[in-house]
Amino acid sequence: MRRGREGPPPDAQRLGGDQSVREGVPRDEVPGRFHTSSSGVRAAQAALPRQKSHNSTEGDGSAEPKPLEFPSSAKRTAFALQVNVAAMCDQHGIEKVGFLTLTFAEHILDPKEAQRRLNSLNTHVLRPRYGQVIRVLERQKSGRIHYHLLVNIGADIRTGVDFQAIASGDYRSAGAELRREWAFWRRTAKKYGFGRTELLPIRSTSEAIGRYVGKYISKHLEHRELRDRRVRLVSYSGLRVASTRFGWAEGGGRLWRARVKAFVNMLYEAGAILTPTASAMRLKFGPRWAHQWRDSISRFEA
């Protein structure tokens, strides 16, 4: 029978509303839900490692952000994400994949600044340490940006973990590899401007975690702002088996392809192109021919 939880030691302190000394876990190994100290915040405000400046954008931020409509590519992005998550878990083993959440120490609202910091972390920490990484950006209801990542730990961090106990603050079931990751992120996060971090094994199946991570895309879109335009929601390091360069077999995608085919055939019959193919269209009108002719194609009867 698992021993019941004990009260915190007399010298237990609280950081950002969280207990800094947990059951069976040294202070420097307590996992997620921690905040940097005042010195950590000052480090976050300093220039990032190998970065020349703290700010990468201009403007006073006084303009009121405007909501945007959901982009048509969002479904393709979420579908490709689910496929790539499943492939990553299958390749390395789900017991070796960690789910990492990174939240900035400061209230970061600018997606360009958020990506600048994440790019620095990715270059100097994530890729060298994990090799394969999947990163998902999420803007919360408050407007604050944070990231959800899947990382290849390279060692089993799942076996023996009592997920229910960890959820209630009892970390004694965590193995040595998982504890090492916790300690690493407590030391590293503040150097790159991050505060609260949380890294845990995947509890469910690869398909379920793919759907779970994909939901963050729809959550981000609910709070998307004008400055989020052209910001990449999902990015990858390492193997990727699926991309967003595809069209759905039904609905609007099918109708668009039918109109493109009819349009190309019309040009071929008129003698404008040598063959009724996409390569002939590229040769005649350039690589962006479908975009340039999109208005005509959309009005074309399939």
C-alpha positions as CSV (number, residue, x, y, z in Angstrom):
1,M,0.0,0.0,0.0
2,R,1.3,3.4,-0.9
3,R,2.3,5.5,2.0
4,G,0.0,8.5,2.5
5,R,1.1,12.0,1.9
6,E,3.0,13.8,4.6
7,G,2.9,17.5,5.4
8,P,5.7,19.8,4.1
9,P,9.0,20.0,6.0
10,P,9.3,23.0,8.3
11,D,11.6,24.8,6.0
12,A,9.3,24.5,3.0
13,Q,8.8,27.7,1.2
14,R,6.5,28.8,-1.6
15,L,7.6,30.1,-5.0
16,G,4.9,31.8,-7.1
17,G,2.1,30.0,-5.1
18,D,3.7,26.5,-5.4
19,Q,5.4,24.4,-2.8
20,S,9.1,24.4,-3.5
21,V,9.8,21.3,-1.4
22,R,7.7,18.3,-2.5
23,E,7.5,14.8,-1.1
24,G,10.5,12.7,-2.0
25,V,12.0,15.3,-4.4
26,P,15.0,17.6,-3.6
27,R,14.4,21.3,-4.0
28,D,16.3,21.5,-7.4
29,E,14.3,18.5,-8.8
30,V,10.7,19.7,-8.3
31,P,9.1,19.5,-11.7
32,G,6.7,21.9,-13.4
33,R,4.8,24.8,-11.9
34,F,7.7,26.7,-10.6
35,H,8.6,30.3,-11.1
36,T,12.0,31.9,-11.3
37,S,13.3,34.0,-8.4
38,S,13.9,37.7,-8.7
39,S,17.4,37.0,-10.0
40,G,15.9,34.6,-12.6
41,V,13.6,37.4,-13.8
42,R,16.5,39.7,-14.1
43,A,18.3,37.0,-16.1
44,A,15.2,36.7,-18.4
45,Q,15.3,40.5,-18.9
46,A,18.9,40.4,-20.0
47,A,19.9,39.5,-23.6
48,L,19.5,35.8,-24.5
49,P,22.6,33.7,-25.0
50,R,24.3,34.7,-28.2
51,Q,21.6,37.4,-28.8
52,K,22.7,41.0,-29.2
53,S,19.5,42.6,-27.9
54,H,16.4,41.9,-25.9
55,N,13.8,43.4,-28.2
56,S,13.4,42.4,-31.8
57,T,10.4,44.5,-32.8
58,E,9.5,48.2,-32.8
59,G,6.3,49.9,-31.7
60,D,4.7,50.8,-28.4
61,G,2.0,48.1,-28.5
62,S,-0.8,50.6,-28.0
63,A,-2.8,49.4,-30.9
64,E,-5.8,47.2,-29.9
65,P,-5.3,43.7,-31.4
66,K,-8.1,42.6,-33.7
67,P,-9.4,39.0,-33.9
68,L,-8.9,37.1,-37.1
69,E,-11.0,34.5,-38.9
70,F,-9.7,30.9,-38.7
71,P,-7.3,30.2,-41.7
72,S,-8.3,27.5,-44.0
73,S,-4.9,25.8,-43.4
74,A,-5.6,25.2,-39.7
75,K,-7.2,21.8,-40.3
76,R,-4.3,20.6,-42.4
77,T,-1.9,21.8,-39.8
78,A,-3.7,19.9,-37.0
79,F,-4.0,16.7,-39.1
80,A,-0.3,16.8,-40.0
81,L,0.6,17.4,-36.4
82,Q,-1.4,14.3,-35.3
83,V,0.4,12.1,-37.9
84,N,3.8,13.4,-36.9
85,V,3.2,12.9,-33.2
86,A,2.1,9.3,-33.8
87,A,5.2,8.7,-36.0
88,M,7.5,10.2,-33.3
89,C,6.1,8.0,-30.6
90,D,6.3,4.9,-32.8
91,Q,9.9,5.6,-33.8
92,H,11.3,6.3,-30.3
93,G,8.8,4.5,-28.1
94,I,6.1,6.4,-26.3
95,E,7.9,5.7,-23.0
96,K,10.9,7.8,-24.2
97,V,8.8,10.8,-25.3
98,G,8.2,13.7,-22.9
99,F,5.5,16.4,-23.0
100,L,7.2,19.7,-22.1
101,T,5.3,23.0,-21.4
102,L,7.3,26.2,-21.5
103,T,5.9,29.5,-20.1
104,F,7.8,32.8,-20.2
105,A,8.8,34.5,-17.0
106,E,7.5,37.7,-18.4
107,H,4.0,38.4,-19.8
108,I,5.1,38.0,-23.5
109,L,2.4,39.0,-25.9
110,D,4.4,39.7,-29.1
111,P,4.7,36.5,-31.2
112,K,7.9,37.7,-32.8
113,E,9.6,38.1,-29.5
114,A,8.3,34.7,-28.3
115,Q,9.7,33.1,-31.4
116,R,13.0,34.9,-31.0
117,R,13.4,33.4,-27.6
118,L,12.2,29.9,-28.6
119,N,14.6,29.9,-31.6
120,S,17.5,30.7,-29.3
121,L,16.4,27.8,-27.0
122,N,15.9,25.5,-29.9
123,T,19.3,26.2,-31.4
124,H,21.3,25.9,-28.2
125,V,19.3,23.4,-26.1
126,L,16.4,21.6,-27.7
127,R,18.0,20.2,-30.8
128,P,21.4,19.3,-29.3
129,R,19.8,17.7,-26.3
130,Y,16.8,15.9,-27.8
131,G,17.3,15.7,-31.6
132,Q,13.6,15.4,-32.5
133,V,11.3,18.1,-31.2
134,I,7.7,19.1,-32.1
135,R,6.7,22.6,-30.9
136,V,3.2,24.1,-30.8
137,L,2.5,27.8,-30.0
138,E,-0.6,28.7,-28.0
139,R,-2.0,32.2,-27.2
140,Q,-4.0,32.0,-24.0
141,K,-7.2,33.9,-23.2
142,S,-5.1,36.6,-21.4
143,G,-3.1,37.1,-24.7
144,R,0.0,35.5,-23.1
145,I,2.0,33.1,-25.3
146,H,3.5,29.8,-24.2
147,Y,4.6,26.6,-25.9
148,H,3.9,22.9,-25.8
149,L,6.5,20.5,-27.0
150,L,7.1,16.8,-27.5
151,V,10.7,15.9,-27.0
152,N,12.7,12.6,-27.5
153,I,14.3,12.0,-24.1
154,G,16.1,8.9,-25.3
155,A,15.4,7.0,-22.1
156,D,12.4,5.5,-20.4
157,I,10.7,8.1,-18.2
158,R,7.3,6.5,-18.1
159,T,7.7,3.0,-16.5
160,G,6.7,3.0,-12.8
161,V,5.3,6.6,-12.8
162,D,2.1,7.0,-10.8
163,F,0.4,9.8,-12.8
164,Q,-2.4,10.2,-10.2
165,A,0.1,10.7,-7.4
166,I,2.1,13.2,-9.5
167,A,-1.1,15.2,-10.2
168,S,-1.7,15.5,-6.4
169,G,1.9,16.6,-5.8
170,D,3.6,13.3,-4.8
171,Y,6.6,12.8,-7.1
172,R,8.2,9.8,-5.3
173,S,7.3,7.4,-8.3
174,A,9.4,9.5,-10.7
175,G,12.5,7.6,-12.0
176,A,16.0,8.9,-12.1
177,E,15.9,10.0,-15.8
178,L,12.7,12.0,-15.3
179,R,14.2,13.7,-12.2
180,R,17.3,14.6,-14.2
181,E,15.1,16.3,-16.8
182,W,13.4,18.3,-14.0
183,A,16.6,19.4,-12.5
184,F,18.0,20.4,-16.0
185,W,15.0,22.6,-16.8
186,R,15.1,24.3,-13.4
187,R,18.7,25.4,-14.2
188,T,18.2,26.2,-17.9
189,A,14.8,27.8,-18.4
190,K,15.6,31.1,-16.8
191,K,18.7,31.6,-19.0
192,Y,16.4,31.8,-22.0
193,G,13.6,34.0,-20.5
194,F,11.3,31.1,-19.4
195,G,9.8,30.7,-16.0
196,R,7.3,27.9,-15.3
197,T,8.2,24.6,-16.9
198,E,6.6,21.2,-16.8
199,L,7.9,18.0,-18.3
200,L,6.0,14.7,-17.9
201,P,5.8,11.3,-19.6
202,I,2.9,10.7,-22.0
203,R,0.1,9.0,-20.1
204,S,-2.1,7.9,-23.0
205,T,-1.5,6.5,-26.5
206,S,0.3,8.1,-29.4
207,E,-3.0,8.7,-31.2
208,A,-4.6,10.3,-28.1
209,I,-1.6,12.6,-27.4
210,G,-1.7,13.7,-31.1
211,R,-5.3,14.7,-30.8
212,Y,-4.6,16.4,-27.4
213,V,-1.8,18.5,-28.8
214,G,-3.8,19.3,-31.9
215,K,-6.4,20.9,-29.7
216,Y,-4.0,23.6,-28.7
217,I,-4.2,24.9,-32.3
218,S,-7.9,25.4,-32.0
219,K,-7.4,27.0,-28.6
220,H,-4.9,29.4,-30.0
221,L,-7.1,30.3,-32.9
222,E,-9.9,31.3,-30.5
223,H,-7.6,34.0,-29.1
224,R,-5.7,34.8,-32.3
225,E,-4.7,38.4,-32.9
226,L,-3.8,40.5,-36.0
227,R,-0.1,40.3,-35.1
228,D,-0.3,36.5,-35.2
229,R,-0.6,36.6,-39.0
230,R,2.1,34.5,-40.7
231,V,3.3,33.2,-37.4
232,R,4.1,29.5,-37.5
233,L,1.8,27.6,-35.1
234,V,3.7,24.2,-35.4
235,S,7.4,23.7,-36.0
236,Y,9.6,20.6,-36.2
237,S,13.2,19.6,-35.6
238,G,14.2,16.1,-36.8
239,L,12.1,13.6,-38.7
240,R,8.7,14.7,-40.1
241,V,6.6,12.3,-42.1
242,A,3.6,14.6,-42.9
243,S,3.4,18.1,-44.2
244,T,0.5,20.5,-44.8
245,R,1.0,20.5,-48.6
246,F,-2.1,18.4,-49.4
247,G,-5.7,18.9,-50.2
248,W,-8.8,17.2,-48.7
249,A,-10.4,14.6,-51.0
250,E,-13.9,16.0,-50.3
251,G,-15.7,19.3,-49.9
252,G,-14.0,22.6,-51.0
253,G,-10.8,20.8,-51.9
254,R,-12.5,18.5,-54.4
255,L,-14.4,21.4,-56.0
256,W,-11.2,23.5,-56.3
257,R,-9.3,20.6,-58.0
258,A,-12.2,20.0,-60.4
259,R,-12.2,23.7,-61.4
260,V,-8.4,23.7,-61.8
261,K,-8.6,20.7,-64.1
262,A,-11.4,22.2,-66.2
263,F,-9.5,25.5,-66.4
264,V,-6.3,23.8,-67.5
265,N,-8.1,21.8,-70.1
266,M,-9.7,24.9,-71.5
267,L,-6.3,26.6,-71.9
268,Y,-5.0,23.4,-73.6
269,E,-7.9,23.2,-76.0
270,A,-7.4,26.9,-76.8
271,G,-3.7,26.2,-77.6
272,A,-2.3,28.3,-74.8
273,I,-0.3,25.4,-73.3
274,L,1.3,22.4,-74.8
275,T,-0.2,19.7,-72.5
276,P,-3.1,19.8,-70.0
277,T,-0.7,19.4,-67.0
278,A,0.5,21.4,-64.0
279,S,4.1,21.3,-65.4
280,A,2.9,23.0,-68.6
281,M,1.1,25.7,-66.6
282,R,4.3,26.3,-64.6
283,L,6.3,26.5,-67.8
284,K,3.9,29.0,-69.3
285,F,2.8,31.1,-66.3
286,G,5.4,30.5,-63.6
287,P,5.3,28.5,-60.3
288,R,2.5,30.5,-58.7
289,W,0.1,30.2,-61.6
290,A,-2.7,28.8,-59.5
291,H,-2.5,31.7,-57.1
292,Q,-2.3,34.3,-60.0
293,W,-5.4,32.7,-61.7
294,R,-7.3,32.0,-58.5
295,D,-10.1,34.4,-59.2
296,S,-10.7,33.0,-62.7
297,I,-10.5,29.4,-61.4
298,S,-12.9,30.1,-58.6
299,R,-15.6,31.4,-61.0
300,F,-14.9,28.6,-63.5
301,E,-17.6,26.0,-63.9
302,A,-16.3,22.5,-63.2
